[in-house]
Amino acid sequence: MGSWSAWLDLGPLLEVARSHAPPKTVVAIEQASKLLRDGKAKTADKGLAMAADSEGRHWVSVARADLAALYFTRCIRGVVWRLEDLSPKTQPTRRSDFSEDTKIEAGDVSVEALLTNLDLAVAAKQPALQIQARIARARVTAYSARCAANDEVAQMSEGILKTDLATLAAEGHLTPDLAYLWAGVQMAEYSGAAAKPFLLLAKDGGYTDPALTYMLGVIALEQRDLGPADAYAIEAAKVYEKLGDKDQHAQSLFLRGEVARARKDPAAARKHYEAAQQLAPGHPAAVLGVARIVLTAEGTSRAIAYIQKVLPQIVLTGPLAGDRLRIAASNLEALSMLATESEIAALCRDAMLVEVELEPDLVRRGLRYFIAATLDARLGEYTHARAHALLARDEFVAAPDVPVPVDVAAFLERLDAVAPGG
C-alpha cells in the first residue's frame, strides 16, 4: 500500500488515480503532489479545492482528506484544521486550539465536510476509490477522535476509525501509518502478540514514529525476549532525546530498567529508573521500580521512606491550582494505579500517610488522604478506606476556592456498594 515516505506527497494515491480517475483529476493531484514536495500544503489544498465539484470530485475529496490529515498544523475547536505552507522537508507541528478567541480563517479545512465527502466516496461503486476513501477516512477520524468538537463526535470518530481499520486490515490494505494505528487497537483490546505483526508492517513501510519502536520494546519484554527489548528501548530513547521529548525519553529509560529487572540486575535497573526520574521528576512507574528494589534489598521501612522522599516530586511543591493541581492529581492517580501488587500498594498507602498532618497545603493533604483511601480499598481494608476518604473530603471542603480534583462522594458510594456498613 505504499511506503510512508511515498505517502507524504500522495504518491500511492496518485498511482491508483492514474488508472481510475478522470484525466483532469489526475492532473490536479499531480500538481498537489509537487506542491507537497515543496512544503506548500495550503497552496496544494487550494488547487485541489478548485476541482472539488468536477467529474472526479470523489478522488479530489480523498486527496484533500489525505493532505489535511497528513499536514494540518492546528486543530481549532475540533471544527476545522489549519494548513500552512512550510519550507521543504519541514514536518508540521500539530496542536489543538480550543480557545474561543481563535478565529476561523479562509482556507481552514472543515472536518465535517471532509468526513461527509469521504462517506460519499466510500459509498461509490468503484472498488479502488472505496479503498482509498477508507484509508483517508481512517486518517481523518484518527485525529478527529483526539481533537473533537464534543464527546459525541469523539465517540463516533473512534467507532468509524476502528471499523475502517478492521476492514482495511482484513483486505490487506493497511498503509504504514494505519498499520501502526491498528496495532494500537490490537494492543489495547487484545495483546502485544496480536499487535506485533502490524507494528512490523508499519516499520517495514518506513513509518518513523518512535512510539512504534517503544511499543516493539514493550512487546519484546512481555515475551521475555530481553535482548531485542533493550535494543528497541535504546533506539527509542535516542530518538526521543534528539526530539527533546523528555517524558517519552524517560519512559524509554524506564523500559530499560524493566528489562534489567527481568535480567535480575537490580543495580542496572535502578540506574535506568533514576535516569528516568532525572528527566521526568516524580515519574510514577520509575518511582515504583526503585521502591521494589529498595524493598527487596533493605526492607519495608526503607522502601516507605524512599517513596516519602520523592513524594514532593510527585505532588509538586508550592500552592496547588490550575494545571499544577491537575498534574499532581494525575501523578498520584498513576502511582496508585501502577501499584498493582498488594505489598507495593501497602507501601504507597503508608507513604501517603506518613506525616500527612504536617503537610501545610489543604488540597495536597486531601489528595494524599484520598489516594490512601483508594489503596485501602484495593487492599480490602474498607473501614480505613472510608475513614481516609472522609478526611480527604474535609480537607477539600476547608480549602478555599479550589476546584476539587477528585470525586470523593462517588468513591464513598462505590465503597458502600462493595462493603455496606463496613
C-alpha positions as a Markdown table, in Angstrom:
| # | Residue | x | y | z |
|---|---|---|---|---|
| 1 | Met | 0.0 | 0.0 | 0.0 |
| 2 | Gly | 3.0 | 2.3 | -0.5 |
| 3 | Ser | 5.8 | 3.4 | 1.8 |
| 4 | Trp | 5.3 | 6.1 | 4.4 |
| 5 | Ser | 7.7 | 8.4 | 2.6 |
| 6 | Ala | 5.7 | 8.0 | -0.6 |
| 7 | Trp | 2.5 | 8.9 | 1.1 |
| 8 | Leu | 3.9 | 12.2 | 2.2 |
| 9 | Asp | 3.4 | 13.5 | -1.4 |
| 10 | Leu | 0.3 | 11.3 | -2.0 |
| 11 | Gly | 2.3 | 9.1 | -4.4 |
| 12 | Pro | 0.4 | 5.9 | -3.8 |
| 13 | Leu | -3.0 | 7.7 | -4.2 |
| 14 | Leu | -1.7 | 9.3 | -7.4 |
| 15 | Glu | -0.6 | 5.9 | -8.8 |
| 16 | Val | -4.1 | 4.5 | -8.3 |
| 17 | Ala | -5.8 | 7.6 | -9.6 |
| 18 | Arg | -3.9 | 7.4 | -12.9 |
| 19 | Ser | -5.7 | 4.2 | -13.6 |
| 20 | His | -9.2 | 5.1 | -12.3 |
| 21 | Ala | -9.8 | 8.8 | -12.1 |
| 22 | Pro | -10.6 | 11.3 | -14.9 |
| 23 | Pro | -7.5 | 12.9 | -16.6 |
| 24 | Lys | -8.2 | 16.4 | -15.2 |
| 25 | Thr | -8.4 | 15.0 | -11.7 |
| 26 | Val | -5.1 | 13.2 | -12.1 |
| 27 | Val | -3.5 | 16.5 | -13.2 |
| 28 | Ala | -4.9 | 18.2 | -10.1 |
| 29 | Ile | -3.5 | 15.5 | -7.8 |
| 30 | Glu | -0.1 | 15.6 | -9.6 |
| 31 | Gln | 0.1 | 19.4 | -9.1 |
| 32 | Ala | -0.8 | 18.9 | -5.4 |
| 33 | Ser | 1.9 | 16.2 | -5.1 |
| 34 | Lys | 4.5 | 18.5 | -6.5 |
| 35 | Leu | 3.5 | 21.3 | -4.1 |
| 36 | Leu | 3.7 | 19.0 | -1.1 |
| 37 | Arg | 7.3 | 18.1 | -2.1 |
| 38 | Asp | 7.9 | 21.8 | -1.8 |
| 39 | Gly | 6.3 | 22.0 | 1.6 |
| 40 | Lys | 3.2 | 24.0 | 0.3 |
| 41 | Ala | 0.3 | 22.1 | 1.9 |
| 42 | Lys | -2.0 | 25.1 | 2.0 |
| 43 | Thr | -1.4 | 26.0 | -1.6 |
| 44 | Ala | -1.8 | 22.4 | -2.7 |
| 45 | Asp | -5.2 | 22.2 | -0.9 |
| 46 | Lys | -6.3 | 25.4 | -2.7 |
| 47 | Gly | -5.5 | 23.9 | -6.0 |
| 48 | Leu | -7.5 | 20.7 | -5.2 |
| 49 | Ala | -10.4 | 22.8 | -4.0 |
| 50 | Met | -10.8 | 24.2 | -7.5 |
| 51 | Ala | -11.6 | 20.7 | -8.7 |
| 52 | Ala | -14.0 | 19.9 | -5.8 |
| 53 | Asp | -17.1 | 19.9 | -8.0 |
| 54 | Ser | -15.6 | 18.3 | -11.0 |
| 55 | Glu | -16.3 | 14.9 | -12.5 |
| 56 | Gly | -13.6 | 13.3 | -10.3 |
| 57 | Arg | -14.8 | 15.0 | -7.1 |
| 58 | His | -14.7 | 11.8 | -5.1 |
| 59 | Trp | -11.0 | 11.4 | -5.9 |
| 60 | Val | -10.4 | 15.0 | -5.1 |
| 61 | Ser | -12.2 | 14.6 | -1.7 |
| 62 | Val | -9.9 | 11.7 | -0.9 |
| 63 | Ala | -6.8 | 13.7 | -1.9 |
| 64 | Arg | -7.9 | 16.7 | 0.2 |
| 65 | Ala | -8.6 | 14.4 | 3.2 |
| 66 | Asp | -5.2 | 12.7 | 3.0 |
| 67 | Leu | -3.4 | 16.0 | 2.6 |
| 68 | Ala | -5.3 | 17.6 | 5.5 |
| 69 | Ala | -4.7 | 14.7 | 7.8 |
| 70 | Leu | -1.0 | 14.5 | 7.0 |
| 71 | Tyr | -0.2 | 18.2 | 7.1 |
| 72 | Phe | -2.6 | 20.2 | 9.3 |
| 73 | Thr | -0.8 | 22.2 | 11.9 |
| 74 | Arg | -3.6 | 23.3 | 14.2 |
| 75 | Cys | -7.0 | 21.8 | 15.1 |
| 76 | Ile | -9.3 | 24.6 | 16.0 |
| 77 | Arg | -12.1 | 23.5 | 18.5 |
| 78 | Gly | -12.4 | 20.2 | 16.6 |
| 79 | Val | -14.2 | 22.1 | 13.8 |
| 80 | Val | -11.5 | 23.0 | 11.3 |
| 81 | Trp | -7.9 | 22.1 | 10.6 |
| 82 | Arg | -5.4 | 24.8 | 9.5 |
| 83 | Leu | -2.8 | 24.2 | 6.8 |
| 84 | Glu | 0.3 | 26.2 | 6.3 |
| 85 | Asp | 2.9 | 26.5 | 3.6 |
| 86 | Leu | 6.2 | 25.4 | 5.2 |
| 87 | Ser | 9.7 | 25.0 | 4.0 |
| 88 | Pro | 10.5 | 21.8 | 2.2 |
| 89 | Lys | 11.2 | 18.8 | 4.4 |
| 90 | Thr | 9.7 | 20.5 | 7.4 |
| 91 | Gln | 7.3 | 18.3 | 9.2 |
| 92 | Pro | 4.2 | 20.0 | 10.7 |
| 93 | Thr | 4.0 | 20.5 | 14.4 |
| 94 | Arg | 0.4 | 19.8 | 15.5 |
| 95 | Arg | -1.5 | 21.4 | 18.3 |
| 96 | Ser | -5.1 | 21.5 | 19.5 |
| 97 | Asp | -6.6 | 25.0 | 20.0 |
| 98 | Phe | -9.9 | 25.2 | 21.9 |
| 99 | Ser | -9.7 | 29.0 | 22.5 |
| 100 | Glu | -12.9 | 30.8 | 21.7 |
| 101 | Asp | -10.7 | 33.8 | 20.7 |
| 102 | Thr | -9.2 | 31.9 | 17.8 |
| 103 | Lys | -10.9 | 32.9 | 14.6 |
| 104 | Ile | -11.6 | 30.5 | 11.8 |
| 105 | Glu | -9.9 | 31.8 | 8.6 |
| 106 | Ala | -10.5 | 31.4 | 4.9 |
| 107 | Gly | -8.7 | 28.3 | 3.8 |
| 108 | Asp | -9.2 | 26.4 | 7.0 |
| 109 | Val | -10.5 | 22.9 | 6.3 |
| 110 | Ser | -13.9 | 21.8 | 7.7 |
| 111 | Val | -13.5 | 18.4 | 9.4 |
| 112 | Glu | -17.3 | 17.8 | 8.9 |
| 113 | Ala | -17.0 | 18.5 | 5.2 |
| 114 | Leu | -14.1 | 16.1 | 4.9 |
| 115 | Leu | -15.9 | 13.3 | 6.5 |
| 116 | Thr | -19.2 | 13.9 | 4.6 |
| 117 | Asn | -17.4 | 13.8 | 1.3 |
| 118 | Leu | -15.4 | 10.7 | 2.3 |
| 119 | Asp | -18.7 | 9.0 | 3.2 |
| 120 | Leu | -19.9 | 9.6 | -0.3 |
| 121 | Ala | -16.7 | 8.3 | -1.8 |
| 122 | Val | -16.8 | 5.1 | 0.4 |
| 123 | Ala | -20.4 | 4.6 | -0.9 |
| 124 | Ala | -19.3 | 4.8 | -4.5 |
| 125 | Lys | -19.4 | 1.7 | -6.7 |
| 126 | Gln | -15.7 | 1.9 | -7.7 |
| 127 | Pro | -13.6 | -0.6 | -5.5 |
| 128 | Ala | -10.3 | 1.3 | -6.0 |
| 129 | Leu | -11.9 | 4.5 | -4.9 |
| 130 | Gln | -13.6 | 2.8 | -1.9 |
| 131 | Ile | -10.2 | 1.5 | -0.6 |
| 132 | Gln | -8.6 | 4.9 | -1.0 |
| 133 | Ala | -11.6 | 6.6 | 0.7 |
| 134 | Arg | -11.4 | 4.3 | 3.7 |
| 135 | Ile | -7.7 | 5.0 | 4.0 |
| 136 | Ala | -8.3 | 8.7 | 4.0 |
| 137 | Arg | -11.3 | 8.4 | 6.4 |
| 138 | Ala | -9.3 | 6.4 | 8.9 |
| 139 | Arg | -6.6 | 9.1 | 8.9 |
| 140 | Val | -9.2 | 11.9 | 9.4 |
| 141 | Thr | -11.1 | 10.1 | 12.1 |
| 142 | Ala | -7.9 | 9.2 | 13.9 |
| 143 | Tyr | -7.3 | 12.9 | 14.5 |
| 144 | Ser | -11.0 | 14.0 | 14.8 |
| 145 | Ala | -11.3 | 11.5 | 17.7 |
| 146 | Arg | -8.4 | 13.1 | 19.5 |
| 147 | Cys | -9.4 | 16.7 | 18.8 |
| 148 | Ala | -13.2 | 16.6 | 18.7 |
| 149 | Ala | -15.8 | 19.3 | 18.9 |
| 150 | Asn | -17.6 | 17.3 | 21.7 |
| 151 | Asp | -17.7 | 13.8 | 23.3 |
| 152 | Glu | -20.3 | 12.6 | 20.8 |
| 153 | Val | -18.1 | 13.4 | 17.9 |
| 154 | Ala | -15.1 | 11.8 | 19.6 |
| 155 | Gln | -17.0 | 8.5 | 20.1 |
| 156 | Met | -18.4 | 8.5 | 16.6 |
| 157 | Ser | -15.0 | 9.1 | 15.1 |
| 158 | Glu | -13.5 | 6.3 | 17.2 |
| 159 | Gly | -16.2 | 3.9 | 16.0 |
| 160 | Ile | -15.7 | 4.8 | 12.4 |
| 161 | Leu | -11.9 | 4.6 | 12.7 |
| 162 | Lys | -12.0 | 1.1 | 14.2 |
| 163 | Thr | -14.4 | -0.2 | 11.6 |
| 164 | Asp | -12.4 | 1.2 | 8.7 |
| 165 | Leu | -9.1 | -0.1 | 10.2 |
| 166 | Ala | -10.6 | -3.6 | 10.6 |
| 167 | Thr | -11.9 | -3.6 | 7.0 |
| 168 | Leu | -8.6 | -2.4 | 5.6 |
| 169 | Ala | -6.7 | -5.0 | 7.7 |
| 170 | Ala | -8.9 | -7.8 | 6.6 |
| 171 | Glu | -8.4 | -6.9 | 3.0 |
| 172 | Gly | -4.7 | -6.3 | 3.3 |
| 173 | His | -4.9 | -2.6 | 2.5 |
| 174 | Leu | -3.3 | -1.0 | 5.6 |
| 175 | Thr | -0.8 | 1.8 | 4.9 |
| 176 | Pro | 2.2 | 2.1 | 7.2 |
| 177 | Asp | 0.6 | 4.7 | 9.4 |
| 178 | Leu | -2.7 | 2.9 | 9.6 |
| 179 | Ala | -0.9 | -0.4 | 10.4 |
| 180 | Tyr | 0.6 | 1.4 | 13.4 |
| 181 | Leu | -2.9 | 2.6 | 14.5 |
| 182 | Trp | -4.4 | -0.8 | 14.1 |
| 183 | Ala | -1.5 | -2.2 | 16.2 |
| 184 | Gly | -2.5 | 0.2 | 18.9 |
| 185 | Val | -6.1 | -1.1 | 18.8 |
| 186 | Gln | -4.8 | -4.7 | 19.0 |
| 187 | Met | -2.5 | -3.9 | 21.9 |
| 188 | Ala | -5.3 | -2.1 | 23.9 |
| 189 | Glu | -8.0 | -4.7 | 23.2 |
| 190 | Tyr | -6.1 | -8.0 | 22.8 |
| 191 | Ser | -2.4 | -8.3 | 23.4 |
| 192 | Gly | 1.1 | -7.3 | 22.4 |
| 193 | Ala | 1.4 | -10.5 | 20.4 |
| 194 | Ala | -1.6 | -9.5 | 18.3 |
| 195 | Ala | -0.2 | -6.0 | 17.8 |
| 196 | Lys | 3.3 | -7.1 | 16.8 |
| 197 | Pro | 2.7 | -8.1 | 13.2 |
| 198 | Phe | 1.1 | -4.8 | 12.4 |
| 199 | Leu | 3.9 | -2.8 | 14.1 |
| 200 | Leu | 6.4 | -4.7 | 12.0 |
| 201 | Leu | 4.3 | -4.0 | 8.9 |
| 202 | Ala | 4.4 | -0.2 | 9.8 |
| 203 | Lys | 8.2 | -0.4 | 10.5 |
| 204 | Asp | 8.9 | -2.2 | 7.2 |
| 205 | Gly | 6.8 | 0.5 | 5.5 |
| 206 | Gly | 9.1 | 3.2 | 6.8 |
| 207 | Tyr | 6.8 | 4.6 | 9.4 |
| 208 | Thr | 9.1 | 6.7 | 11.7 |
| 209 | Asp | 7.2 | 7.4 | 14.9 |
| 210 | Pro | 9.5 | 6.5 | 17.8 |
| 211 | Ala | 6.4 | 5.2 | 19.7 |
| 212 | Leu | 6.4 | 2.3 | 17.3 |
| 213 | Thr | 9.9 | 1.3 | 18.4 |
| 214 | Tyr | 9.0 | 1.7 | 22.0 |
| 215 | Met | 5.9 | -0.5 | 21.6 |
| 216 | Leu | 8.0 | -3.2 | 20.0 |
| 217 | Gly | 10.3 | -3.0 | 23.0 |
| 218 | Val | 7.3 | -3.4 | 25.4 |
| 219 | Ile | 6.1 | -6.4 | 23.5 |
| 220 | Ala | 9.5 | -8.0 | 23.4 |
| 221 | Leu | 9.7 | -7.5 | 27.2 |
| 222 | Glu | 6.3 | -9.1 | 27.6 |
| 223 | Gln | 7.5 | -12.1 | 25.6 |
| 224 | Arg | 10.8 | -12.2 | 27.6 |
| 225 | Asp | 12.8 | -11.6 | 24.5 |
| 226 | Leu | 15.1 | -9.3 | 26.5 |
| 227 | Gly | 17.9 | -8.6 | 24.0 |
| 228 | Pro | 15.6 | -7.1 | 21.4 |
| 229 | Ala | 13.6 | -5.4 | 24.2 |
| 230 | Asp | 16.6 | -3.5 | 25.4 |
| 231 | Ala | 17.7 | -2.7 | 21.8 |
| 232 | Tyr | 14.3 | -1.2 | 21.0 |
| 233 | Ala | 14.3 | 0.8 | 24.2 |
| 234 | Ile | 17.8 | 2.2 | 23.4 |
| 235 | Glu | 16.7 | 3.1 | 19.9 |
| 236 | Ala | 13.5 | 4.8 | 21.1 |
| 237 | Ala | 15.5 | 6.7 | 23.8 |
| 238 | Lys | 17.9 | 8.1 | 21.3 |
| 239 | Val | 15.2 | 9.3 | 19.0 |
| 240 | Tyr | 13.2 | 10.9 | 21.9 |
| 241 | Glu | 16.4 | 12.6 | 23.2 |
| 242 | Lys | 17.0 | 14.0 | 19.7 |
| 243 | Leu | 13.5 | 15.3 | 19.6 |
| 244 | Gly | 13.8 | 16.8 | 23.0 |
| 245 | Asp | 10.8 | 14.9 | 24.3 |
| 246 | Lys | 11.8 | 14.4 | 27.9 |
| 247 | Asp | 8.7 | 12.5 | 29.0 |
| 248 | Gln | 9.0 | 9.8 | 26.3 |
| 249 | His | 12.7 | 9.7 | 26.7 |
| 250 | Ala | 12.1 | 9.0 | 30.4 |
| 251 | Gln | 9.6 | 6.3 | 29.5 |
| 252 | Ser | 12.1 | 4.6 | 27.3 |
| 253 | Leu | 14.7 | 4.6 | 30.1 |
| 254 | Phe | 12.1 | 3.1 | 32.4 |
| 255 | Leu | 11.6 | 0.3 | 29.9 |
| 256 | Arg | 15.4 | -0.3 | 30.0 |
| 257 | Gly | 15.0 | -0.5 | 33.8 |
| 258 | Glu | 12.3 | -3.1 | 33.4 |
| 259 | Val | 14.5 | -5.2 | 31.1 |
| 260 | Ala | 17.4 | -5.0 | 33.6 |
| 261 | Arg | 15.0 | -6.1 | 36.4 |
| 262 | Ala | 13.9 | -9.1 | 34.3 |
| 263 | Arg | 17.6 | -9.9 | 33.9 |
| 264 | Lys | 17.9 | -10.0 | 37.7 |
| 265 | Asp | 20.3 | -7.0 | 37.6 |
| 266 | Pro | 18.9 | -4.6 | 40.2 |
| 267 | Ala | 21.9 | -2.2 | 40.1 |
| 268 | Ala | 21.4 | -1.6 | 36.4 |
| 269 | Ala | 17.6 | -1.4 | 36.8 |
| 270 | Arg | 17.9 | 1.3 | 39.5 |
| 271 | Lys | 20.3 | 3.3 | 37.3 |
| 272 | His | 17.8 | 3.4 | 34.5 |
| 273 | Tyr | 14.9 | 4.2 | 36.8 |
| 274 | Glu | 16.8 | 7.1 | 38.4 |
| 275 | Ala | 17.8 | 8.4 | 35.0 |
| 276 | Ala | 14.1 | 8.4 | 34.0 |
| 277 | Gln | 13.3 | 10.4 | 37.2 |
| 278 | Gln | 16.0 | 12.9 | 36.4 |
| 279 | Leu | 14.3 | 13.6 | 33.0 |
| 280 | Ala | 10.8 | 13.4 | 34.4 |
| 281 | Pro | 10.9 | 14.1 | 38.2 |
| 282 | Gly | 8.3 | 12.0 | 40.0 |
| 283 | His | 7.9 | 9.6 | 37.1 |
| 284 | Pro | 5.4 | 7.2 | 38.9 |
| 285 | Ala | 6.5 | 4.0 | 37.3 |
| 286 | Ala | 10.2 | 4.7 | 37.9 |
| 287 | Val | 9.5 | 5.6 | 41.5 |
| 288 | Leu | 7.8 | 2.2 | 42.0 |
| 289 | Gly | 10.7 | 0.5 | 40.2 |
| 290 | Val | 13.2 | 1.9 | 42.7 |
| 291 | Ala | 10.8 | 1.1 | 45.6 |
| 292 | Arg | 10.6 | -2.5 | 44.6 |
| 293 | Ile | 14.4 | -2.7 | 44.6 |
| 294 | Val | 14.7 | -1.0 | 48.0 |
| 295 | Leu | 12.0 | -3.2 | 49.4 |
| 296 | Thr | 13.9 | -6.4 | 48.4 |
| 297 | Ala | 17.4 | -5.1 | 49.4 |
| 298 | Glu | 16.6 | -3.0 | 52.5 |
| 299 | Gly | 13.1 | -3.8 | 53.8 |
| 300 | Thr | 9.7 | -2.2 | 54.2 |
| 301 | Ser | 10.6 | 0.8 | 56.2 |
| 302 | Arg | 13.3 | 1.9 | 53.9 |
| 303 | Ala | 11.0 | 1.5 | 50.9 |
| 304 | Ile | 8.3 | 3.6 | 52.5 |
| 305 | Ala | 11.0 | 6.2 | 53.4 |
| 306 | Tyr | 12.1 | 6.2 | 49.7 |
| 307 | Ile | 8.6 | 6.9 | 48.4 |
| 308 | Gln | 8.1 | 9.6 | 51.1 |
| 309 | Lys | 11.4 | 11.2 | 50.0 |
| 310 | Val | 10.3 | 11.5 | 46.3 |
| 311 | Leu | 6.7 | 12.4 | 47.1 |
| 312 | Pro | 7.3 | 16.2 | 46.7 |
| 313 | Gln | 8.3 | 15.5 | 43.1 |
| 314 | Ile | 5.0 | 13.6 | 42.5 |
| 315 | Val | 2.7 | 16.1 | 44.2 |
| 316 | Leu | 4.8 | 19.1 | 43.3 |
| 317 | Thr | 5.7 | 21.9 | 45.7 |
| 318 | Gly | 4.1 | 25.2 | 46.4 |
| 319 | Pro | 0.3 | 26.1 | 46.2 |
| 320 | Leu | -1.8 | 23.8 | 44.0 |
| 321 | Ala | -4.1 | 25.3 | 41.5 |
| 322 | Gly | -4.9 | 25.1 | 37.8 |
| 323 | Asp | -2.6 | 22.9 | 35.7 |
| 324 | Arg | -0.4 | 22.2 | 38.7 |
| 325 | Leu | -3.3 | 20.7 | 40.6 |
| 326 | Arg | -4.2 | 18.6 | 37.6 |
| 327 | Ile | -0.7 | 17.3 | 37.2 |
| 328 | Ala | -0.3 | 16.5 | 40.9 |
| 329 | Ala | -3.6 | 14.6 | 40.9 |
| 330 | Ser | -2.7 | 12.8 | 37.7 |
| 331 | Asn | 0.7 | 11.8 | 39.1 |
| 332 | Leu | -0.8 | 10.4 | 42.3 |
| 333 | Glu | -3.5 | 8.5 | 40.4 |
| 334 | Ala | -0.9 | 7.0 | 38.1 |
| 335 | Leu | 1.2 | 5.9 | 41.1 |
| 336 | Ser | -1.8 | 4.3 | 42.7 |
| 337 | Met | -2.9 | 2.5 | 39.5 |
| 338 | Leu | 0.5 | 1.2 | 38.9 |
| 339 | Ala | 0.8 | -0.2 | 42.4 |
| 340 | Thr | -0.9 | -3.5 | 41.5 |
| 341 | Glu | 0.9 | -5.8 | 43.8 |
| 342 | Ser | -0.5 | -5.8 | 47.4 |
| 343 | Glu | 2.9 | -5.3 | 49.0 |
| 344 | Ile | 3.6 | -2.2 | 46.8 |
| 345 | Ala | 0.1 | -0.9 | 47.2 |
| 346 | Ala | 0.6 | -1.0 | 51.0 |
| 347 | Leu | 3.9 | 0.8 | 50.7 |
| 348 | Cys | 2.3 | 3.6 | 48.7 |
| 349 | Arg | -0.6 | 3.8 | 51.1 |
| 350 | Asp | 1.7 | 4.1 | 54.1 |
| 351 | Ala | 3.9 | 6.7 | 52.4 |
| 352 | Met | 0.8 | 8.8 | 51.7 |
| 353 | Leu | 0.0 | 8.8 | 55.4 |
| 354 | Val | 3.5 | 9.4 | 56.9 |
| 355 | Glu | 3.5 | 12.9 | 58.5 |
| 356 | Val | 0.5 | 13.8 | 56.3 |
| 357 | Glu | -0.8 | 16.1 | 59.1 |
| 358 | Leu | 2.4 | 18.2 | 58.7 |
| 359 | Glu | 1.5 | 19.0 | 55.1 |
| 360 | Pro | 0.5 | 22.7 | 55.1 |
| 361 | Asp | -1.4 | 22.7 | 51.8 |
| 362 | Leu | -5.0 | 21.5 | 52.4 |
| 363 | Val | -5.6 | 20.3 | 48.8 |
| 364 | Arg | -2.3 | 18.3 | 48.7 |
| 365 | Arg | -3.3 | 16.8 | 52.1 |
| 366 | Gly | -6.7 | 15.9 | 50.8 |
| 367 | Leu | -5.2 | 14.2 | 47.7 |
| 368 | Arg | -2.9 | 12.2 | 49.9 |
| 369 | Tyr | -5.7 | 11.0 | 52.1 |
| 370 | Phe | -7.8 | 10.2 | 49.0 |
| 371 | Ile | -5.1 | 8.1 | 47.3 |
| 372 | Ala | -4.6 | 6.3 | 50.6 |
| 373 | Ala | -8.3 | 5.6 | 50.6 |
| 374 | Thr | -8.2 | 4.1 | 47.1 |
| 375 | Leu | -5.3 | 1.9 | 48.1 |
| 376 | Asp | -7.0 | 0.8 | 51.3 |
| 377 | Ala | -10.0 | -0.3 | 49.2 |
| 378 | Arg | -7.7 | -2.2 | 46.8 |
| 379 | Leu | -6.2 | -4.0 | 49.9 |
| 380 | Gly | -9.7 | -4.8 | 51.2 |
| 381 | Glu | -9.4 | -2.5 | 54.2 |
| 382 | Tyr | -12.8 | -0.9 | 53.7 |
| 383 | Thr | -13.1 | 0.7 | 57.2 |
| 384 | His | -9.8 | 2.5 | 56.7 |
| 385 | Ala | -10.7 | 3.4 | 53.2 |
| 386 | Arg | -13.9 | 5.1 | 54.4 |
| 387 | Ala | -12.1 | 7.0 | 57.2 |
| 388 | His | -9.4 | 8.3 | 54.8 |
| 389 | Ala | -11.9 | 9.3 | 52.2 |
| 390 | Leu | -13.9 | 11.3 | 54.8 |
| 391 | Leu | -10.6 | 13.0 | 55.9 |
| 392 | Ala | -10.0 | 13.9 | 52.2 |
| 393 | Arg | -13.4 | 15.3 | 51.9 |
| 394 | Asp | -12.9 | 17.5 | 55.0 |
| 395 | Glu | -9.6 | 18.8 | 53.7 |
| 396 | Phe | -11.2 | 19.7 | 50.3 |
| 397 | Val | -14.1 | 21.5 | 52.0 |
| 398 | Ala | -11.7 | 23.5 | 54.1 |
| 399 | Ala | -9.6 | 24.5 | 51.0 |
| 400 | Pro | -10.9 | 27.9 | 49.8 |
| 401 | Asp | -11.8 | 28.5 | 46.1 |
| 402 | Val | -10.0 | 25.4 | 44.8 |
| 403 | Pro | -12.0 | 23.0 | 42.5 |
| 404 | Val | -11.9 | 19.5 | 43.9 |
| 405 | Pro | -9.8 | 17.3 | 41.5 |
| 406 | Val | -11.4 | 14.0 | 42.6 |
| 407 | Asp | -15.0 | 12.8 | 43.3 |
| 408 | Val | -15.0 | 11.7 | 47.0 |
| 409 | Ala | -18.7 | 11.3 | 47.1 |
| 410 | Ala | -18.7 | 8.9 | 44.2 |
| 411 | Phe | -15.9 | 6.9 | 45.8 |
| 412 | Leu | -17.8 | 6.6 | 49.0 |
| 413 | Glu | -20.9 | 5.4 | 47.1 |
| 414 | Arg | -18.8 | 2.7 | 45.4 |
| 415 | Leu | -17.3 | 1.7 | 48.7 |
| 416 | Asp | -20.7 | 1.4 | 50.3 |
| 417 | Ala | -21.8 | -0.9 | 47.4 |
| 418 | Val | -18.8 | -3.2 | 48.0 |
| 419 | Ala | -18.8 | -3.2 | 51.8 |
| 420 | Pro | -22.1 | -1.7 | 53.1 |
| 421 | Gly | -21.8 | -0.8 | 56.7 |
| 422 | Gly | -18.1 | -1.8 | 56.8 |
